[in-house]
Amino acid sequence: MPVFSLDDELIFPHPTLCDPDGLLAVGGSLSPERILLAYRWGIFPWFHEGQPILWWWLTPRLMVRPSEVHISHSIRNAINQKKFVVSIDKDFENVIRHCAGVPRRGQSGSTWILPEMIEAYTSLFKSGYAHSVEVTQDGELVGGLYGIALGKIFFGESMFSEKPNASKVGFVFLANYLSSKGFEWIDCQQDTPHMRTLGAQLIDEDKFLRILKDNQTHLLKSNDQVF
């Protein structure tokens, strides 16, 4: 399959035209308008230093309904024992920088959360689309995550944990919050054991496209940010 080259025109090819490994397009910019257009179709940027901007669309897609997040015994204990304090949108830039700095299994040193990505998502945070969850212990940031809220889907981007269960407690907090706001799905993007333990399951391409189509309807009904 071809990989599409983007220019300044604010457009993406249909996501099902992506390469078998999920690569859809190369180039364009990280402008807020382009990133939001991408997420409306389940497309996301992911690239390393020295590469052009790479845009991906992965299926089957790992997703979970906020009301169906699995809470293990150890997570429930951490919550009940009040080991952590959890907040939303209190320290976005610190969370994304921590996510960028955490070594990942299978990742050879460099991070994909480059300075230009931090700048782009911080801009989206300031405009009300990107959001963070902060998990602190004794006043110190020890876990967290960030992502983008559009319509009734929260598109998760990255998380980090410096204490056992810190990021999972943050994720459960987020899921409860999203459920109270009427969100229908959390998009976890890539299939990982970490997210599987929280109840995420693979959604096939046809169902994922229907979910995205339904979310377009939610977006058309109201442009208000309900987060």
Beta strands, then each sheet from edge to edge (+ up, - down):
strand 1: 4-6
strand 2: 23-27
strand 3: 44-45
strand 4: 54-56
strand 5: 61-64
strand 6: 85-88
strand 7: 130-137
strand 8: 140-150
strand 9: 153-161
strand 10: 185-189
strand 11: 201-203
sheet 1: 1+ 2+ 4- 3+
sheet 2: 6+ 7- 8+ 9- 10- 5+ 11-
end
